[in-house]
Amino acid sequence: MELTTEHMGGRIRIERMLRGYSLDELAELVHTTYSKLLIWEEHAIHGMTAENLAWLEACLQRKAEWLVTGHISAGNDTPASDPMVALVSYFEGLDRCSQRATLDFLRRNYLPDDDGLDR
């Protein structure tokens, strides 16, 4: 599956990978199943509840508005020039191998390497 921000599932997948969560780990944190999370990442948000979305927002540290629409409205406390949005958009132009290498680099150099609570 190509990493893209064109749909909500792609945004969830990219954010999950950037934070180093497996499907199993994030599913548990979001109070859902592995299979439902996998379905959400593959374009369909069937069965997603408001509670699931709130947990995704908290765990992925991204506004629900951005996860759902890919946009951030004026007045939202996350600026439209958010560097993470630019970084995620950058992925759309990369081939799969380059996407993996970039994610590995970001994990090694920019994500805390502690007990996993600060992902």
Secondary structure, 3 states (H helix, E strand, C coil): CCCCCCCHHHHHHHHHHHCCCCHHHHHHHCCCCHHHHHHHHCCCCCCCCHHHHHHHHHHHCCCHHHHHHCCCCCCCCCCCCCHHHHHHHHHCCCCHHHHHHHHHHHHHHHCCCCCCCCC
